[in-house]
Amino acid sequence: MHTHISEKTSSDLSEFLTRSQEEQLVEARENAQTTLEVGFTSIRDVGVYIAWTDKRLRDEINQGLTPGPRMQISGYYLTIPGGGGDIDIPDYKGKVPGHIRQGVTRGEDQFRQRAEKAVNGGADLLKMIASGAVLAYGSTPGSPEMDPDEIEAVVSVGQEAGVRVTAHAHGAESIKQAILAGVNSIEHASLIDDEGIRLAKEKGVALSMDIYNGDYINTVGVIEEWPEEFLRKNRETTQIQRENFTKAHQAGVIIVYGTDAGVYPHGDNAKQFAYMVNYGMTSLEAIQSATIVAAKVMNWEDRVGQIKPGYFADIIAVRDNPLLNIRLLEDINVVIKGGVVYKAN
């Protein structure tokens, strides 16, 4: 429910500034096949720097040209200049290509126009960057980046077009602003406060909280010498996000499986299940967050998320009972998507 399938693990944002969409698509195809083979048959892709790479991948998969999961795509980030969805690298002297900044704008009318362009271009959902981000220079996760009227403009476009709207929001104020504006889900929700939890429960807004991701960044990021700014912000958000995950779950908020795959390697998508159990879910609840709950958040509850007549035959198999050992989901033996066997050990 929170992937970046067109991209691979890297803290070097400059590589996107010199890469073509064709080059990015080669990487995206590999990631799609890997994601399917570890058991994820439907995904919601929530942002790509090289605009519309996700659309091309989705369409190739739908046409049977590339193996991969069913996809909902956003086309590009809706973000302010220098915000969490922009590439703004200190001291970078090169030119930033136009396809990197299709959703970068400011102002209510401008956000409405960019959102409409995304919908008209084939986006299945709208993804906005309401607050600052961890893996972005000069961006503070707890601080709002979009104004409430800008958030409302994006939501109104989604509602008019009948597509879901999600907001990247670490900070408490941005979370509440997005919920009150009418988003369907919040990505990260790291610093959500008690009022935000109450509003999410009251409005039926799902939280997609990537509680595995922080350990990966803190381990590999240190080894690979990621920018200290990124590592610091990750340290500041990791544990509090997990504590708030527990609080939100105990309060009865909808929690949907979302991992930020692409920040960590594609193929490790299932590692978060164990974290969700460690922080308060039962194994069944964790599995449901990635199946029936995810289907509802995607508005696909009439076709996926359950094994029943009239639904796509999406089935995975593991060697024992994952309700007794949730980590079995990290080693999938059989993957069937739409009745077609893609993996069988």
Buried (B, 14 or more C-beta within 10 A) or exposed (E): BBBBBBBBBBBEBEEBBEBEBEEBBEBBBBBBBBBBBBBBBBBBBBBBBBBBBBBBBBBBBEEEEBBBBBBBBBBBBBBBEBBBBBBBBEEEEEEBBEBBBBBBBBEBEBBBBBBBBBBEBBBBBBBBBBBBBBBBBEBBBBEBBBBBBBBBBBBBBBEEBEBBBBBBBBBBBBBBBBBBBBBBBBBBBBBBBEEBBBBBBEBEBBBBBBBBBBBBBBEBBEEEEBBEBBBEBBBBBBEEBBEBBBBBBEEEBBBBBBBBBBBBBBBBBBBBBBBBBEBBBEBEBBBBBBBEBBBBBBBBBEBBBBEEEEBBEBBBEBEEEBEEBBBBBBEBEBBBBEEEEBBEE
